[in-house]
Amino acid sequence: MGGGAVTGYQSADEVGQSVEDEVRDNILNQSVGPGTLADYHLPDEFVRRVADRIIISSYQERYRMVVRDPPPAVAAGPENPSDRSRARTTAPYWAAGVVLLVAVVAVARMARRSRADGEGPR
């Protein structure tokens, strides 16, 4: 390979730059305003951590496969079966109570608004 041309797959030792160094250089060469990020003289430790997080994020986006856990074979029920039936029977009452409360508040507000406007009850 003559003239420093990079062709095909080459290891980091053959190229002379690691992935971390390449990402670090790319970070520092980002344009910010009239200059680059390197002009801010950020601490090397900070730039190294940012580069590391970029590499991890890139790996997770490209290569990490997330698979769903299989459902459990047998779902464990509540210790007391009557708790489950009680929850099923009281849920509609709670919902009805909330709807009733909202309706009462709405009617009270409408009545207060009509009194404030000087209108009498219809």
Secondary structure by P-SEA (a helix, b strand, c coil): ccccccccccccccccccaaaaaaaaaaaccccccccccccccaaaaaaaaaaaaaaaaaaccbbbbcccccccccccccaaaaaaaaaaaaaaaaaaaaaaaaaaaaaaaaaaaaaccccc
